Amino acid sequence: MRKWGLILVLAGGAEAQVPASVSGIPTVTDGDTLQVRGVKVRLHGIDAPESSQTCTRAGRAYGCGREAAFALADLVRNKTVTCTRRDTDRYGRLVGVCSVGGTEINRWLVQQGWALPYLQYGGGIYSGAASQAKSAGKGLYAGTFQNPWDYRKNPAAPPSNGTPRVTATPTPASAATPATSSVTYANCAAVRAAGKAPLLRGQPGYAPKLDRDNDGVACE
């Protein structure tokens, strides 16, 4: 009994360190994560593409993670945001619903197509908003994309600023994929001649020298 009592006290103490609500002018970490008055806030019920994530639109790759973050930043720039806690996640962040100027940020991001309902964590309330965004071809729905939760599971995906990547079970050496460094291109002309342009960071043949603006997309 004493052991279980100690565990409950420690768990309660950890959550007590996260405030029930917080207000202030925020900074944006990525499309679903804010920092308000030093408190890290993960938006409840939604999942936006990671800051390093790319998607396709009109047949071309683009930084959908950055665009989602820019959309959020434009919405809250120099404005007071209020976030109410719904939970505390395993990384110690406040998981909450935030609003700015009468607009619920969580729902707005889904309505604009820059975030998806995170059904595993109470996102079902945003399914209708997602259907509207999809029908209108907004945000991510203007092209093709990988679900953010699947992207985080990929060990080849570049690091992001928001939710830490899920640690995958190591692949046995006998089944390992050949190293991508075995494919190299002298320049973008060679990439195009091979029919591989554009190259995304993590794909075979990608190299920083081919990515002049360092946006994760080479030979655009």
SEGULO-781654 format. One record per atom (N, C-alpha, C, O): z, x, y. Coordinates in pm, whole numbers, padded with zeros to 5 digits, always signed. Layout:
residues N
ZXY...
END
This chain:
residues 220
+00000+00082-00121+00000+00000+00000+00000+00085+00125-00071+00056+00221+00079+00190+00124+00084+00276+00242-00052+00339+00272-00093+00351+00387-00122+00379+00164-00253+00441+00182-00349+00345+00250-00417+00383+00346-00356+00219+00202-00447+00122+00260-00406+00088+00403-00491+00067+00489-00275+00083+00427-00229+00055+00563-00273+00162+00660-00310+00131+00774-00271+00288+00617-00313+00399+00701-00460+00389+00732-00502+00413+00845-00542+00353+00631-00686+00340+00652-00716+00231+00754-00802+00249+00840-00645+00118+00743-00668+00009+00836-00630+00047+00978-00699+00010+01073-00521+00119+00993-00477+00162+01126-00579+00257+01188-00612+00244+01306-00630+00351+01108-00729+00446+01159-00856+00375+01199-00913+00407+01304-00903+00280+01118-01025+00207+01149-01008+00126+01277-01097+00124+01362-00892+00060+01290-00866-00017+01411-00858+00071+01533-00903+00032+01641-00800+00191+01517-00791+00282+01630-00926+00331+01677-00948+00347+01797-01019+00355+01582-01153+00403+01617-01227+00299+01699-01295+00333+01796-01213+00169+01660-01283+00064+01733-01218+00041+01869-01286+00005+01965-01086+00062+01877-01017+00040+02003-01065+00136+02111-01051+00107+02230-01119+00249+02072-01168+00346+02169-01298+00300+02235-01336+00352+02340-01368+00203+02174-01492+00150+02230-01457+00024+02308-01399-00068+02251-01490+00017+02437-01451-00099+02518-01517-00228+02473-01623-00226+02411-01455-00341+02506-01512-00471+02472-01635-00500+02556-01724-00575+02513-01642-00442+02674-01759-00458+02760-01763-00341+02858-01663-00274+02882-01880-00319+02914-01897-00211+03011-02008-00249+03108-02108-00309+03068-01990-00215+03234-02089-00245+03337-02116-00122+03422-02027-00041+03445-02239-00109+03466-02275+00003+03553-02425+00025+03553-02500-00043+03483-02467+00122+03632-02608+00160+03635-02633+00254+03518-02571+00360+03511-02723+00219+03426-02737+00295+03302-02842+00405+03310-02923+00411+03402-02836+00491+03211-02947+00582+03181-03002+00539+03045-02930+00484+02962-03130+00564+03024-03198+00520+02902-03215+00637+02807-03268+00741+02846-03171+00621+02684-03189+00723+02581-03321+00702+02507-03401+00794+02492-03342+00579+02462-03471+00540+02404-03485+00390+02418-03409+00328+02494-03580+00329+02348-03611+00189+02371-03505+00090+02334-03517-00028+02369-03399+00131+02265-03291+00038+02232-03153+00099+02250-03055+00049+02194-03146+00206+02328-03018+00274+02346-02997+00311+02493-03086+00367+02557-02879+00277+02545-02844+00306+02684-02714+00386+02688-02641+00395+02589-02688+00442+02803-02556+00500+02829-02508+00443+02961-02574+00458+03064-02393+00378+02958-02338+00311+03076-02197+00364+03101-02108+00345+03019-02179+00430+03214-02047+00486+03251-01990+00570+03138-01871+00562+03107-02075+00651+03077-02032+00742+02972-02019+00678+02835-01983+00747+02739-02047+00548+02822-02039+00477+02694-02179+00462+02636-02269+00409+02701-02197+00509+02513-02326+00493+02446-02337+00351+02392-02247+00302+02324-02448+00286+02424-02467+00146+02386-02596+00132+02304-02704+00167+02350-02581+00081+02183-02697+00049+02098-02718-00101+02107-02626-00178+02078-02838-00144+02146-02864-00286+02165-02860-00360+02031-02928-00323+01935-02780-00464+02027-02755-00540+01904-02877-00619+01859-02945-00681+01940-02905-00616+01728-03003-00706+01668-03148-00668+01685-03236-00742+01641-03177-00554+01749-03316-00515+01769-03334-00368+01730-03237-00293+01721-03458-00331+01707-03489-00192+01674-03621-00156+01741-03724-00217+01712-03618-00059+01830-03737-00015+01902-03790+00113+01839-03715+00184+01772-03918+00146+01860-03970+00272+01805-03893+00391+01859-03848+00390+01974-03878+00492+01776-03804+00613+01815-03880+00690+01924-04002+00678+01938-03806+00769+02000-03866+00840+02114-03980+00932+02072-04072+00956+02150-03976+00983+01949-04081+01073+01900-04191+01000+01825-04285+01062+01776-04180+00867+01815-04272+00791+01729-04404+00763+01799-04407+00736+01920-04513+00769+01724-04645+00734+01775-04700+00614+01699-04667+00593+01582-04784+00536+01766-04849+00420+01707-04997+00429+01743-05039+00526+01806-05075+00330+01705-05217+00331+01743-05250+00207+01822-05193+00100+01802-05345+00224+01915-05391+00114+01999-05535+00143+02036-05567+00252+02084-05622+00046+02015-05765+00064+02040-05819+00187+01967-05905+00258+02018-05767+00210+01848-05816+00320+01766-05763+00457+01804-05806+00558+01748-05670+00462+01899-05617+00591+01945-05465+00593+01931-05398+00491+01945-05412+00711+01904-05267+00727+01893-05205+00733+02033-05266+00786+02126-05086+00679+02047-05014+00688+02174-04864+00692+02145-04820+00655+02036-04788+00737+02241-04643+00749+02224-04574+00616+02244-04522+00588+02353-04571+00533+02140-04511+00400+02154-04360+00409+02178-04303+00324+02246-04296+00512+02123-04154+00529+02148-04125+00556+02294-04029+00504+02350-04209+00637+02355-04192+00667+02498-04220+00543+02583-04149+00516+02680-04325+00467+02545-04359+00349+02625-04250+00243+02616-04222+00174+02715-04187+00230+02499-04076+00136+02486-03960+00179+02576-03898+00096+02643-03931+00308+02577-03824+00360+02663-03858+00341+02811-03771+00308+02891-03985+00363+02848-04027+00345+02987-04013+00198+03028-03971+00169+03140-04048+00105+02937-04036-00037+02969-03890-00073+02996-03860-00147+03090-03800-00022+02913-03657-00047+02933-03608+00017+03062-03532-00044+03137-03653+00139+03088-03611+00208+03210-03658+00135+03336-03585+00126+03434-03781+00082+03332-03832+00007+03447-03750-00120+03471-03728-00160+03585-03706-00184+03362-03630-00308+03376-03494-00284+03440-03448-00366+03520-03428-00174+03406-03289-00153+03449-03274-00054+03564-03163-00029+03610-03384+00004+03611-03374+00112+03710-03294+00071+03833-03327-00027+03900-03188+00148+03862-03103+00129+03979-03038-00009+03984-03005-00058+04092-03020-00071+03869-02957-00203+03863-02830-00196+03777-02818-00112+03688-02739-00285+03804-02616-00292+03725-02641-00370+03596-02690-00482+03598-02606-00307+03487-02620-00368+03354-02481-00397+03300-02389-00318+03319-02466-00511+03234-02340-00545+03169-02365-00561+03020-02454-00637+02979-02287-00491+02938-02301-00495+02793-02172-00544+02731-02063-00495+02764-02184-00640+02640-02069-00696+02569-02075-00655+02424-02178-00673+02358-01967-00600+02373-01964-00547+02237-01971-00656+02132-01900-00757+02141-02056-00635+02034-02061-00718+01913-02006-00641+01793-01957-00701+01697-02015-00508+01800-01974-00426+01687-01963-00281+01735-01996-00250+01849-01917-00195+01647-01918-00051+01670-01985+00011+01549-01945-00014+01436-02088+00093+01571-02161+00147+01456-02097+00275+01404-02000+00325+01460-02154+00327+01296-02095+00443+01230-02103+00569+01314-02038+00668+01282-02183+00568+01421-02193+00683+01510-02099+00671+01630-02101+00754+01721-02015+00565+01629-01918+00548+01736-01973+00482+01861-01909+00485+01966-02092+00423+01851-02152+00359+01967-02113+00212+01976-02092+00146+01875-02105+00164+02098-02088+00021+02122-02220-00047+02086-02325-00011+02140-02215-00144+01997-02334-00223+01963-02318-00356+02034-02227-00433+02002-02407-00384+02130-02383-00502+02211-02506-00569+02265-02619-00523+02247-02481-00680+02332-02584-00755+02402-02570-00722+02550-02462-00735+02607-02679-00679+02611-02675-00636+02751-02760-00728+02837-02858-00786+02791-02722-00739+02962-02799-00821+03055-02810-00751+03189-02726-00668+03226-02917-00785+03260-02939-00731+03394-03004-00841+03478-03109-00895+03442-02940-00875+03590-02996-00976+03678-03024-01109+03610-03122-01175+03644-02939-01149+03515-02960-01276+03447-03054-01271+03329-03075-01372+03263-03112-01153+03300-03204-01137+03187-03133-01067+03073-03075-00960+03092-03137-01124+02954-03083-01057+02837-03181-00948+02794-03295-00978+02758-03137-00825+02797-03225-00711+02770-03274-00711+02626-03392-00685+02600-03185-00738+02532-03223-00737+02391-03342-00829+02366-03443-00788+02308-03331-00954+02411-03437-01053+02389-03563-01016+02466-03674-01033+02415-03546-00966+02588-03662-00931+02671-03747-00825+02603-03870-00834+02605-03685-00724+02544-03761-00618+02477-03841-00673+02360-03954-00629+02336-03784-00768+02287-03858-00830+02176-03971-00917+02231-04081-00916+02176-03945-00991+02338-04047-01076+02397-04166-00996+02448-04280-01042+02444-04139-00874+02495-04246-00788+02547-04315-00708+02437-04412-00637+02463-04265-00720+02315-04327-00649+02203-04286-00505+02189-04349-00430+02115-04180-00463+02260-04138-00323+02253-04020-00300+02160-03971-00188+02147-03973-00405+02096-03868-00393+01995-03889-00502+01891-03952-00605+01918-03837-00479+01772-03848-00573+01661-03712-00631+01629-03611-00565+01650-03706-00754+01577-03578-00807+01531-03526-00720+01416-03599-00695+01319-03403-00675+01425-03342-00593+01321-03268-00688+01228-03147-00708+01242-03340-00747+01134-03286-00856+01053-03163-00815+00975-03075-00896+00949-03157-00688+00937-03043-00639+00860-02914-00642+00942-02804-00642+00886-02928-00645+01075-02811-00640+01162-02813-00753+01265-02797-00730+01385-02833-00875+01216-02820-00992+01302-02936-01021+01392-02922-01097+01488-03051-00963+01366-03166-00981+01455-03245-01108+01433-03345-01130+01501-03203-01193+01339-03276-01316+01313-03288-01406+01435-03382-01484+01445-03194-01395+01527-03198-01479+01647-03316-01445+01737-03348-01521+01828-03381-01330+01712-03494-01289+01795-03629-01307+01724-03732-01263+01774-03628-01372+01607-03752-01388+01532-03856-01470+01609-03974-01438+01607-03811-01575+01678-03903-01658+01756-03968-01578+01869-04087-01593+01895-03888-01494+01935-03941-01411+02044-04044-01312+01991-04143-01283+02058-04019-01260+01871-04113-01165+01810-04245-01234+01775-04352-01175+01792-04237-01357+01727-04359-01432+01693-04444-01456+01817-04567-01448+01811-04380-01485+01929-04453-01506+02054-04520-01378+02100-04635-01380+02145-04448-01265+02090-04506-01137+02131-04624-01100+02043-04725-01049+02091-04612-01127+01914-04720-01096+01820-04843-01180+01850-04955-01129+01850-04824-01310+01876-04936-01400+01906-05007-01357+02034-05129-01371+02045-04931-01305+02130-04989-01264+02258-05041-01121+02255-05101-01075+02352-05018-01048+02146-05065-00910+02136-04996-00817+02234-05058-00726+02289-04866-00841+02257-04792-00759+02353-04734-00634+02289-04704-00632+02170-04719-00530+02369-04650-00409+02326-04704-00351+02197-04824-00323+02186-04618-00335+02099-04656-00277+01971-04764-00359+01902-04845-00304+01827-04765-00489+01927-04860-00578+01860-05002-00566+01914-05094-00631+01864-05020-00482+02015-05155-00457+02065-05231-00361+01973-05350-00336+01992-05162-00308+01873-05225-00214+01779-05151-00216+01648-05104-00321+01604-05139-00101+01585-05068-00090+01458-04949+00003+01476-04951+00094+01559-04845-00019+01395-04723+00060+01409-04646+00059+01279-04667-00026+01192-04556+00156+01266-04465+00162+01153-04330+00108+01199-04285+00137+01310-04265+00031+01113-04132-00018+01149-04040+00100+01177-04039+00196+01100-03962+00095+01286-03876+00209+01320-03782+00249+01208-03756+00368+01188-03730+00151+01133-03636+00184+01025-03706+00260+00911-03642+00338+00840-03835+00237+00894-03911+00314+00795-03942+00453+00848-03939+00552+00774-03973+00461+00977-04002+00590+01041-03883+00685+01028-03902+00803+01000-03762+00634+01047-03643+00720+01042-03618+00774+00902-03553+00877+00886-03668+00705+00800-03647+00751+00664-03740+00865+00625-03718+00932+00524-03843+00889+00707-03942+00991+00675-03891+01129+00718-03876+01152+00838-03864+01219+00626-03811+01351+00664-03909+01433+00745-03870+01530+00810-04038+01397+00743-04138+01472+00820-04145+01425+00965-04209+01491+01048-04080+01313+00997-04084+01261+01134-04006+01353+01227-03897+01398+01192-04060+01383+01347-03989+01469+01441-03857+01407+01485-03842+01285+01479-03759+01488+01529-03631+01436+01574-03648+01343+01693-03745+01355+01769-03554+01250+01709-03557+01155+01820-03427+01163+01898-03330+01226+01856-03428+01097+02016-03310+01097+02101-03211+00987+02066-03094+00995+02104-03256+00883+01994-03173+00766+01971-03097+00770+01840-03016+00860+01817-03124+00672+01755-03051+00663+01628-03083+00781+01538-03201+00810+01515-02982+00852+01487-03008+00964+01398-03088+00920+01276-03074+00808+01228-03171+01011+01226-03255+00982+01111-03171+00966+00985-03071+01036+00967-03212+00874+00899-03147+00857+00770-03174+00979+00684-03289+01024+00674-03070+01033+00622-03087+01149+00537-03141+01105+00402-03079+01025+00332-03258+01157+00366-03321+01118+00240-03272+01207+00127-03226+01319+00150-03283+01156+00005-03249+01235-00113-03352+01345-00131-03471+01315-00130-03311+01473-00147-03407+01582-00159-03506+01557-00273-03468+01508-00380-03633+01591-00249-03736+01575-00350-03736+01696-00442-03733+01809-00394-03738+01675-00575-03742+01788-00666-03859+01879-00637-03966+01833-00596-03838+02010-00658-03943+02107-00626-04071+02078-00702-04180+02104-00651-04061+02025-00823-04179+02000-00903-04266+01889-00845-04386+01882-00873-04203+01801-00763-04278+01689-00707-04302+01704-00558-04351+01612-00493-04267+01819-00504-04277+01840-00359-04421+01836-00312-04513+01877-00383-04439+01784-00189-04572+01781-00129-04606+01920-00076-04518+01985-00020-04728+01967-00091-04765+02098-00039-04738+02109+00109-04752+02011+00183-04700+02226+00153-04668+02248+00294-04789+02221+00380-04901+02259+00347-04764+02151+00496-04874+02118+00585-04931+02241+00653-05043+02237+00704-04857+02352+00653-04905+02473+00718-05026+02533+00646-05090+02623+00699-05057+02482+00525-05173+02535+00453-05304+02491+00517-05409+02548+00488-05298+02389+00604-05417+02343+00675-05409+02389+00819-05313+02357+00889-05507+02464+00863-05507+02513+01000-05645+02493+01063-05747+02492+00994-05644+02477+01195-05769+02464+01271-05764+02561+01388-05660+02578+01452-05876+02625+01414-05882+02724+01522-05872+02657+01658-05813+02713+01750-05930+02539+01671-05930+02467+01798-05962+02320+01773-05984+02278+01659-05964+02243+01882-05987+02099+01868-06130+02068+01825-06156+01965+01763-06223+02157+01858-06361+02136+01814-06367+02135+01661-06441+02057+01601-06288+02223+01599-06285+02229+01453-06218+02104+01396-06257+02056+01289-06117+02053+01467-06049+01930+01422-06147+01813+01425-06154+01735+01330-06223+01802+01534-06318+01692+01548-06431+01704+01446-06478+01605+01391-06474+01827+01423-06581+01849+01325-06538+01807+01185-06620+01767+01103-06406+01818+01160-06354+01779+01029-06323+01630+01023-06282+01578+00920-06343+01562+01137-06316+01419+01141-06169+01383+01138-06132+01274+01094-06082+01474+01185-05938+01453+01177-05872+01422+01312-05751+01401+01317-05951+01417+01420-05892+01391+01552-05867+01240+01570-05945+01159+01521-05758+01203+01639-05651+01292+01685-05553+01324+01573-05543+01250+01475-05481+01435+01588-05380+01477+01491-05242+01443+01546-05212+01472+01662-05158+01383+01464-05023+01352+01505-04927+01459+01456-04949+01520+01352-04821+01481+01533-04720+01578+01492-04668+01542+01353-04629+01428+01328-04667+01640+01263-04623+01618+01127-04738+01603+01029-04718+01614+00908-04860+01578+01081-04976+01568+00993-05030+01706+00960-05011+01800+01037-05099+01720+00845-05158+01849+00809-05252+01900+00919-05339+01827+00965-05232+02024+00958-05319+02085+01059-05268+02076+01200-05320+02145+01289-05166+01991+01224-05112+01982+01361-05049+02116+01399-04979+02177+01318-05073+02160+01523-05012+02282+01575-04988+02264+01724-05071+02202+01792-04880+02316+01777-04850+02302+01920-04963+02350+02010-04983+02295+02119-05038+02453+01968-05145+02505+02052-05257+02403+02073-05334+02412+02169-05265+02304+01982-05367+02201+01993-05319+02081+02076-05398+01994+02111-05191+02079+02106-05128+01966+02177-05091+02013+02317-04976+02050+02341-05187+02012+02408-05166+02073+02540-05058+02005+02622-04986+02073+02696-05045+01873+02612-04942+01805+02691-04814+01779+02612-04723+01711+02659-04808+01834+02491-04687+01830+02409-04631+01688+02392-04511+01665+02401-04725+01592+02369-04682+01454+02350-04683+01412+02204-04665+01294+02173-04705+01508+02115-04706+01475+01973-04840+01433+01921-04854+01400+01803-04942+01432+02009-05077+01393+01968-05173+01506+02010-05192+01531+02129-05231+01572+01913-05322+01684+01939-05467+01639+01935-05504+01551+01858-05548+01703+02018-05693+01677+02021-05723+01530+02045-05799+01467+01972-05661+01477+02151-05680+01335+02185-05823+01310+02234-05858+01197+02267
END
